[in-house]
Amino acid sequence: MKLRSAILIVDDEPHIRKFLGMILKELGTPTILEAGNGIEAVATYAQHRPALVLMDINMPQMDGLHALGELQRLDPDVRVVMLTSVATRRAVEEAIDLGALSFVRKDTSRQKITALLAEIIRDGVETADAPFTKDAWRRDEAITGEVSAAKAGSSPSLGANGLLAVSPHA
């Protein structure tokens, strides 16, 4: 499947940007944009309006959570998947409150990251002539969990597979 729009990778570690870029190229992404911090992310997003943003949380100058808030102010429909090495419950909840679609741990296997990104591109990002809608982000809970469930009163956590898992409050 071919994506007709760009994807922005935001991470202060060049090897992470390169790794994700290779996966996205394999998945048919024609344009991959990069930013090394939140300030660059906001500027790049404002200029190019990519279909999806993959963004680290811990970065210099402006962290990913602050940048997510800025992106939401620019475009309430921005689609962001947060990347993290270590996620605290507070960070996960804050990102969800700010509109993040999902979390992916950086130490998740290449196979699982590829599967997640392929599903996002297939189901949620503009392809061919079909525009993206937030409803298209309904994904198999076994892969990513439902971020919307966390907004509705569930407890988010990162599962063993490195992806966001959501469990109801007891």
Secondary structure by P-SEA (a helix, b strand, c coil): ccccbbbbbbcccaaaaaaaaaaaaaacccbbbbbccaaaaaaaaaaccccccccccccccccaaaaaaaaaaacccbbbbbbbccccaaaaaaaaaacccbbbbccccaaaaaaaaaaaaaccccccccccccccccccccccccaaaaaabbbbbbcccccbbbbccc
